Amino acid sequence: MRRVVLFSTGNVGKHSLRAIIGRPDLKLVGVHAANPEKIGRDAADLCGLSERTGVSATDDIDALIALAPDCVVYTAQGETRPMEALEQMSKFLAAGINVAATSMVWLVAPRQADDWLRVPLEEACAAGGASLYVNGIDPGYSGDTEVHSALSLVTRARSIIVQEIFDYGNYDDYEFTGKSMGFGMTADDETPMLFLPGVIASMWGAPVRNLAQQLGVELDEIRQRTEPWYTDKRIECKMTTVEPGQMAAARFAVEGVHDGVPVITMEHINRLTSDAAPDWDYPPDSQIGVHRVVIEGEPRVELNTHVSHPVLDSTDAGCISTAARVVNAIDWICNAPAGLISVEDIPQTALIRGLMW
């Protein structure tokens, strides 16, 4: 049985916590929380379970290390505080504790990550004999496993498009997602983070380069494009309330260019309610969201993945799937050689072991 610490109890963390508590092959031994209101509360209270676990949340990292867990599931937001997240991850790794993370999207393709991020983590892994796997909250799955499956069905590929098309209206994450995408901002306001030059290419360029390398394609360049959509009427939703003249949808992409033509594209189309950006693509079958891969080739292949839940919103279902990608990898990560792990290193059969009991 693997001893596990959960680090952060936000949108993905609370679902990771439920999964860890529920699995018979995992034992929750610690929980980290940054919010003072969560410290001291039982883990069950933080993820909506009724049966107490006896494990209380703490903000003391040294106390969590002293528990000697096999793995830390790190779901804290890192993209807005990369140096702090880097330091926290490194501290666990150097102590010999493996880390499975949804944070730090730059590390989804770790061999493509910049030196400032990759090298300290490699050193920490070597010092502690530990491993780090980062799934990311995006692209994750659609940018790797799903696109690999689609490509296996063609004899030749001319172009690849990976898309997330999602209504974020019920996604309760305005502080990061909402602000970084610019929801609620006007054209005269300060440019939102994701629309700044080079930011999209920095965050999602590594998976594009990684896929090109796997295909044996040499890219001329990585470029980004962004497009805001401003509403002419008031839109109210859980994410935020948008007034006329404010942004209610965002479209952005990273493109890998070969011979002057985009051949690998990773694109987001995100809106607040179905009223926003009516001329942009929608998910099929009136779904709230879709992760789509389109291969133009011989033959053309299109895969559309929807996640849902009988009680929760599809955005929550997506967070459950994100949690699953790291929780399901814990045992394999703990057995892996020390170092940075990419998703293609993990056999897909290893990710389904223990799912039925």
WONORNOR-V368695 format. One record per residue. RES is the residue in one letter. PSI is psi in radians with two decimals (* if undefined). Layout:
{{RES | PSI} {RES | PSI}}
This chain:
{{M | 2.25} {R | 2.33} {R | 2.20} {V | 2.45} {V | 2.36} {L | 2.20} {F | 1.77} {S | 2.47} {T | 0.74} {G | -2.56} {N | -0.72} {V | -0.64} {G | -0.69} {K | -0.59} {H | -0.61} {S | -0.71} {L | -0.80} {R | -0.71} {A | -0.76} {I | -0.80} {I | -0.64} {G | -0.40} {R | 2.27} {P | -0.29} {D | 0.08} {L | 2.58} {K | 2.03} {L | 2.16} {V | -0.24} {G | 2.70} {V | 2.32} {H | 2.41} {A | 2.41} {A | -0.46} {N | 2.11} {P | -0.50} {E | -0.31} {K | -0.38} {I | 2.29} {G | -0.20} {R | 2.59} {D | 2.56} {A | -0.63} {A | -0.67} {D | -0.49} {L | -0.12} {C | 0.28} {G | 0.37} {L | 2.65} {S | -0.50} {E | 2.07} {R | 2.57} {T | -0.38} {G | 0.07} {V | 2.08} {S | 2.56} {A | 2.53} {T | 2.80} {D | 0.23} {D | 1.77} {I | -0.68} {D | -0.63} {A | -0.62} {L | -0.69} {I | -0.68} {A | -0.34} {L | -0.21} {A | 0.94} {P | 2.78} {D | -0.57} {C | 2.54} {V | 2.19} {V | 1.89} {Y | 1.88} {T | 0.18} {A | 2.57} {Q | 2.12} {G | -0.34} {E | -0.44} {T | -0.14} {R | 1.01} {P | -0.67} {M | -0.66} {E | -0.76} {A | -0.72} {L | -0.75} {E | -0.73} {Q | -0.82} {M | -0.79} {S | -0.62} {K | -0.75} {F | -0.81} {L | -0.77} {A | -0.41} {A | 0.07} {G | 0.35} {I | 2.16} {N | 2.66} {V | 2.25} {A | 2.13} {A | 2.61} {T | -0.15} {S | 2.78} {M | 1.26} {V | -0.40} {W | -0.38} {L | 0.14} {V | -0.63} {A | 1.43} {P | -0.50} {R | -0.24} {Q | -0.05} {A | 2.66} {D | 2.72} {D | -0.66} {W | -0.45} {L | -0.78} {R | -0.81} {V | -0.85} {P | -0.61} {L | -0.66} {E | -0.73} {E | -0.71} {A | -0.72} {C | -0.77} {A | -0.69} {A | -0.67} {G | -0.11} {G | 0.66} {A | 2.96} {S | 2.64} {L | 2.22} {Y | 2.21} {V | 2.03} {N | -0.57} {G | 2.78} {I | -0.24} {D | 2.44} {P | -0.72} {G | 2.33} {Y | -1.20} {S | -0.56} {G | -0.09} {D | -1.37} {T | -0.79} {E | -0.74} {V | -0.58} {H | -0.74} {S | -0.77} {A | -0.76} {L | -0.49} {S | -0.18} {L | 0.06} {V | 2.69} {T | -0.38} {R | 2.42} {A | 2.31} {R | -0.61} {S | 2.74} {I | 2.26} {I | 2.18} {V | 2.15} {Q | 2.51} {E | 2.08} {I | 1.91} {F | 2.43} {D | 1.96} {Y | 0.22} {G | -0.65} {N | 0.21} {Y | 2.02} {D | 1.27} {D | 0.97} {Y | -0.59} {E | -0.61} {F | -1.14} {T | -0.86} {G | -0.88} {K | -0.71} {S | -0.52} {M | -0.24} {G | 0.20} {F | 2.30} {G | 0.00} {M | 2.70} {T | 2.96} {A | -0.36} {D | -0.17} {D | 3.01} {E | 2.47} {T | 2.23} {P | 2.72} {M | -0.83} {L | -0.24} {F | -0.04} {L | 2.60} {P | 2.26} {G | -0.23} {V | -0.84} {I | -0.76} {A | -0.59} {S | -0.74} {M | -0.69} {W | 0.05} {G | -0.60} {A | -0.81} {P | -0.58} {V | -0.81} {R | -0.68} {N | -0.77} {L | -0.70} {A | -0.73} {Q | -0.73} {Q | -0.59} {L | -0.25} {G | 0.49} {V | 2.27} {E | 2.07} {L | 2.51} {D | -0.68} {E | 2.85} {I | 2.21} {R | 2.81} {Q | 2.70} {R | 2.56} {T | 2.61} {E | 2.11} {P | 2.78} {W | 2.20} {Y | 2.34} {T | 2.66} {D | 0.16} {K | 2.89} {R | 2.35} {I | 2.14} {E | 2.29} {C | 3.06} {K | -0.67} {M | -0.90} {T | 2.98} {T | 2.24} {V | 2.24} {E | 2.81} {P | 2.36} {G | -0.03} {Q | 2.77} {M | 2.28} {A | 0.02} {A | 2.62} {A | 2.41} {R | 2.23} {F | 2.73} {A | 2.72} {V | 2.32} {E | 2.27} {G | 2.09} {V | 2.31} {H | 2.20} {D | 0.68} {G | 0.05} {V | 2.38} {P | 2.13} {V | -0.37} {I | 2.05} {T | 2.27} {M | 2.03} {E | 2.49} {H | 2.38} {I | 1.85} {N | 2.30} {R | 2.84} {L | 1.78} {T | 2.79} {S | -0.18} {D | -0.37} {A | 2.53} {A | 1.06} {P | -0.31} {D | -0.13} {W | 2.86} {D | 2.52} {Y | 2.78} {P | 2.63} {P | 2.82} {D | 0.53} {S | 0.49} {Q | 2.77} {I | -0.64} {G | 2.82} {V | 2.50} {H | 2.09} {R | 2.43} {V | 2.25} {V | 2.10} {I | 2.02} {E | 1.98} {G | -2.64} {E | 1.70} {P | -3.14} {R | 2.37} {V | 2.32} {E | 2.17} {L | 2.24} {N | 2.13} {T | 2.17} {H | 2.49} {V | 2.54} {S | 3.03} {H | 2.49} {P | -0.36} {V | -0.77} {L | 2.80} {D | 2.77} {S | -0.50} {T | -0.65} {D | -0.68} {A | -0.67} {G | -0.64} {C | -0.60} {I | -0.76} {S | -0.67} {T | -0.78} {A | -0.73} {A | -0.67} {R | -0.52} {V | -0.70} {V | -0.72} {N | -0.32} {A | -0.10} {I | -0.89} {D | -0.76} {W | -0.73} {I | -0.72} {C | -0.44} {N | -0.15} {A | 2.71} {P | 2.68} {A | 2.48} {G | -3.03} {L | 2.32} {I | 2.36} {S | 2.73} {V | -0.56} {E | -0.22} {D | -0.39} {I | 2.11} {P | 2.35} {Q | -0.50} {T | -0.43} {A | -0.42} {L | -0.10} {I | -0.09} {R | 2.30} {G | 0.12} {L | -0.25} {M | 2.25} {W | *}}
